[in-house]
Amino acid sequence: MVGVLPETLAGTAGSGGTDGGVWMKTYGHTVILCQDLLSMNFFTDQIYSSVPEEDYLLFAAEGGRLSAGHLPKLEEYFQKHPKTQVVYFHRDEIDHHGKRSNPCFLPEWSPDTLASCFYFGECFAVRAGMFRRAIEDLHEVFLTAGQAENTEPGYGFQEILYAAVLQLTAQEPAALMDVVMYHKETDAGKPLRKAEREDGLLLDRIWGRLSEKHGGQARLGRWLAYMERKKVCGEQHQISILIPSKDHPEILRRCVKSIRKYGNQGFKKDGVQDTKGIEEPLTYEIIVIDNGSGPENRRLYDAYAEELGYRYEYQPMEFNFSKMCNLAAGLASGDYYLFLNDDMEILSGDWLVKMLEFAALSHVGAVGAKLLYPDTTLIQHAGITNMYEGPAHKLLKYDDRMEYYYGRNRGIWDVIGVTAACLMISKEKFLQAGGFAEELKVAYNDVDLCFRLHQMGLFNVVRNDLILYHHESLSRGNDHLDPAKKERLAAERKTLYRRSPGYYDYDPFYSRHLTGASEAYECTLPYENRNIAPVSGVKKLSGKSAEEYPGDDMNETLIIQVDAADRELLARQGEPPGYLIDLHAHVRGLDSCDYRYRMILKGRQGCYEIPAIRRLRPDVSKTIENEMHVELSGFVARIPRKMLPSDTYEIWMEAKCSYSRQRLCNRAEQTLVVTD
């Protein structure tokens, strides 16, 4: 563990402090400041005169300590990245025994998150010279509000810091230094600070001060687009709401009625002005694409189209979600597309405005909303995370009345992807990305689109301040438990990563230090596949035992289920692909803890013992009942390509009882094919 500095950032003069009780300490070329106790007057009087321009300022919250070993690395980082003006870090808590807990692992640069909240405000560093110039610019701006001239420590200085960071990142993004720098003392009486959030953007609070006063607007750079985002709703735009549907006329009717109820507040409805709303030139259309409903349902779709005023297109074909969406887009006349499932229900009149004002930003790709299960507070979607087990909905079925992992279900977040159940994108960007990939017929088509948008340098955004109901059944079966669906999902997952090979287990908005195998925000654990190093060697069995393996010890009470046995087409960034075997094995009716296991690969050229790693499989205990300790039945091995000769290998598991001579062997149905 990196040692922490003995001093606590606090307002006590004498512990490295300065006159007036403002905590300030210099380490090398880095000046550490307790931001909660600063005022503009102190900063201009003391910092200007004592800190060289080429040094660095590190602002940290009161009541915490810093990692001593990371301070030299901070200076090295700034030196290696001369364009970077702002660097931020992870943080955690520490008790009086030195035990650390509750880490807050932050995403990489997330401009829309920063516009929503000061997500790294608890601890960050800046170049002193550039920060000084930013403060000089802001001094006049905030002087008119009375904040700059106030001498009380901490008075409004967080807001000034935030404004300065916005100015410093107007052209060059802030950078995440992947270390835990700040440790909040749990005995200090204050928990880790939650990033302050507005209903919308924290950025809006200082808009009036930075817009027209003293030329502040000219220095806003990237942030100016946020300030003017609401103007887009006063421009000539049309939103095409595109809904795939088949044999669900009543479900669709509920969806469209909710659009008609809320979607016309402040808009024209298919060119007809809603006199109850605010007059604006924005319009929307609704197109329903049907891939082959039966005659009676088709008649109902036609009737509801007449009643509710949507365009109904009947295109009989095999189900292909991507193709249906692309066909609907080809029929649309809008300059923004909103892809919507037929089982969605709109709940508020500002939903189109909230999605459009971000979809219209030049750096934003796809925009999504928070989705809840109907008539509950349970989360169905709050953004997509890309983990080593594949794309996933974090916080699935968690209660939205609670706040999770420093507000990940609140505010606005940049994410790697959003669900096409409710996804808005400009027509121009959709076409540039190539639309939905039609080889992904059922799953991951939305993720694939979002990957390509990210590759184009765009950010995908989820608005947790916008809530819709998704009438996907709470009792809906788990596709991973149905053998046929599981096989289809695995095939489409391979297609997804074949199309974007650099994205396997890569998500800049989800820290690599967080779990890759759970809906929760938890620390990654040693047994997870992403932390399994390739085996250092394999042992070839020799003699007669190898030729006759397994002898008379084959026993079907040893149950084996293989989840993966293939070449790693999904190699992580920076690693060469090899072969992955991932399985779980247990002895039926007996305690798995009573057995020692080993993995054997049997081919035409011999048998090889593979030093597989045993790992926890809590998912297995959910599907296999009345067996003891089956959560300990996981085994995984990552085998470099050249370690085994080319062959087709049977996969065997062997279980030896710890207190008797019993030895059980069994062969899996799957094989491992190794090629040059």
Secondary structure as GFF3:
##gff-version 3
##sequence-region A 1 676
A	DSSP	beta_strand	24	27	.	.	.	ID=ss1
A	DSSP	beta_strand	30	34	.	.	.	ID=ss2
A	DSSP	three_ten_helix	35	37	.	.	.	ID=ss3
A	DSSP	alpha_helix	40	42	.	.	.	ID=ss4
A	DSSP	pi_helix	43	47	.	.	.	ID=ss5
A	DSSP	alpha_helix	48	50	.	.	.	ID=ss6
A	DSSP	beta_strand	56	60	.	.	.	ID=ss7
A	DSSP	beta_strand	64	66	.	.	.	ID=ss8
A	DSSP	three_ten_helix	68	70	.	.	.	ID=ss9
A	DSSP	alpha_helix	71	80	.	.	.	ID=ss10
A	DSSP	beta_strand	86	94	.	.	.	ID=ss11
A	DSSP	beta_strand	100	104	.	.	.	ID=ss12
A	DSSP	alpha_helix	111	116	.	.	.	ID=ss13
A	DSSP	beta_strand	123	127	.	.	.	ID=ss14
A	DSSP	alpha_helix	128	143	.	.	.	ID=ss15
A	DSSP	alpha_helix	157	168	.	.	.	ID=ss16
A	DSSP	beta_strand	175	185	.	.	.	ID=ss17
A	DSSP	three_ten_helix	186	188	.	.	.	ID=ss18
A	DSSP	three_ten_helix	202	206	.	.	.	ID=ss19
A	DSSP	alpha_helix	207	211	.	.	.	ID=ss20
A	DSSP	three_ten_helix	213	219	.	.	.	ID=ss21
A	DSSP	three_ten_helix	221	223	.	.	.	ID=ss22
A	DSSP	alpha_helix	224	227	.	.	.	ID=ss23
A	DSSP	three_ten_helix	229	234	.	.	.	ID=ss24
A	DSSP	beta_strand	238	244	.	.	.	ID=ss25
A	DSSP	alpha_helix	249	262	.	.	.	ID=ss26
A	DSSP	beta_strand	268	269	.	.	.	ID=ss27
A	DSSP	beta_strand	272	273	.	.	.	ID=ss28
A	DSSP	beta_strand	283	290	.	.	.	ID=ss29
A	DSSP	alpha_helix	295	308	.	.	.	ID=ss30
A	DSSP	beta_strand	311	314	.	.	.	ID=ss31
A	DSSP	alpha_helix	321	331	.	.	.	ID=ss32
A	DSSP	beta_strand	336	340	.	.	.	ID=ss33
A	DSSP	beta_strand	344	345	.	.	.	ID=ss34
A	DSSP	alpha_helix	351	359	.	.	.	ID=ss35
A	DSSP	beta_strand	364	372	.	.	.	ID=ss36
A	DSSP	beta_strand	379	381	.	.	.	ID=ss37
A	DSSP	beta_strand	384	387	.	.	.	ID=ss38
A	DSSP	beta_strand	390	393	.	.	.	ID=ss39
A	DSSP	beta_strand	412	415	.	.	.	ID=ss40
A	DSSP	beta_strand	422	426	.	.	.	ID=ss41
A	DSSP	alpha_helix	427	432	.	.	.	ID=ss42
A	DSSP	alpha_helix	445	455	.	.	.	ID=ss43
A	DSSP	beta_strand	459	470	.	.	.	ID=ss44
A	DSSP	alpha_helix	483	499	.	.	.	ID=ss45
A	DSSP	three_ten_helix	501	503	.	.	.	ID=ss46
A	DSSP	three_ten_helix	529	531	.	.	.	ID=ss47
A	DSSP	beta_strand	539	540	.	.	.	ID=ss48
A	DSSP	alpha_helix	544	548	.	.	.	ID=ss49
A	DSSP	beta_strand	558	567	.	.	.	ID=ss50
A	DSSP	beta_strand	579	587	.	.	.	ID=ss51
A	DSSP	three_ten_helix	592	594	.	.	.	ID=ss52
A	DSSP	beta_strand	595	603	.	.	.	ID=ss53
A	DSSP	beta_strand	606	610	.	.	.	ID=ss54
A	DSSP	beta_strand	613	615	.	.	.	ID=ss55
A	DSSP	alpha_helix	618	623	.	.	.	ID=ss56
A	DSSP	three_ten_helix	630	632	.	.	.	ID=ss57
A	DSSP	beta_strand	634	639	.	.	.	ID=ss58
A	DSSP	three_ten_helix	641	643	.	.	.	ID=ss59
A	DSSP	beta_strand	647	657	.	.	.	ID=ss60
A	DSSP	beta_strand	663	674	.	.	.	ID=ss61
###
